[in-house]
Amino acid sequence: MATRPLLGPNSLARSEYFYAVLDRAGLEGPRVTAAVGSLTYYGKGYAATENIWRGLRHDPAQEAELRDQAQRFIDRRAAAHPALARHAQLTNGDFDGSFALGLETILDGIEARIGR
């Protein structure tokens, strides 16, 4: 976990790349910073979540069992959390597919703001 702003050469180069791409695409002002933050935090958050599921469970069978247990836990609470029970897909271990779908959703939102 970072305890101060990341201002090393690699961090600055990554930030410059993000900002330059969005600037060339026509995003302006605070929306550029918001878009960079959204992409950065999405990537970091997704990696952290994947590490929780996979990092603690090196055995795929154990991971699958943990996912099944978590899904059953949510399913038993469907009356109190109907939307979560209806849409949570805790048994889905396809991190790459889920990440790509979420990233597409974020990028579609950024694209919708370009040129406004």
N, C-alpha and C positions, 0 to 999 in steps of 0.2 A: 504494500500500500504506500503510495506516495505521500510524503509529509510536507512537501513544498512544490511549487510550480515546476514542471519539467521544462527546463530551458537549455538542455544540452543540444548539441548539433543534430542528432537524429530526431529528437522531438520537434525542434524548430523546422527541420526539413519536411517532416510529416505534416506539420501544421501549415507550412507554406503551400504544400501541394494541395491540401484540402481547400484552403482559402482561395488559391489561384484558380482551381477548377470551377468552384462555385462563382467566383467573380467573373470569369470568362463566360459562364453560362448565363449571366445576367442577374444573379441574386445580389441584392444590395443591402447595406446598412446592417442593423442588428439581426436580420434574417440570415446573413452569412454566418455569424457567430452561433446563432441558434442551430443552424443546419450542421455545422461542424461539431457542435456539442452533441446533437442528436446521434450523429453517426459514430462519434467516438464513444459515447456512453453506452450506446446500443452494443457495439462490439465488445467493450470491456464487460458489460453486464452479462452478455450471452456467454462469454468465455468463463466468467466466474460461475455461472449457473451450471455450465457443462462440467466444470471441475468438481462441483459439489456432487453431481450424479456419478461421474466417472472416476474422479480422483480418489474417492473414498472406497470405491468398489472396483477392484481390478478384475473381478470375475464377472463376465457378462451375465451369467445365470443369477448371481446375487443382485446385480443391478436390475434385472428384469423382475425379480421377486420384490425388491424394494419399490419399484414402480407399480406393480400390481397392488401391493399393500397400500400405497399412497392413494391410488385410484379408488380402492374399496373404501378407504377412510373418507374421501370426499363424497363418494356415492351415498354413503350412509347419512350424510348431512345435507342431502339434496333439498330437503324441505327448507332449511335455513339458508342455503346457498344455491338456489336453482340455476342461475346463469353459470356459475362455476362448475357445477355438476354436469350441465349440458355441454359446456365447451372445453373444459380442461381435458387435455389428452396426455395424462401423466404416463400412460403406457407407451407413448410414442418416443422412442429413443433416437429418432432421425434428427440429430442436431443440425446436420448440414442442410437438410431440406427445410427445417423450421427456420433456421437462420436466414436462408435465402428468401423465404417468403416474407419474413419480417423486414429484411433489408429492402426488398422490392416495395413494400408498403411505405417505408420511410422515404425512399427515393421518389416514389410517385407523389408523395406529399410535397417534397421539395420542388419537384418539377412543376407541380401545379402553381407554385408561388413565383416561378421565374417569369419575368416580364410583366408582372402586375404593377 
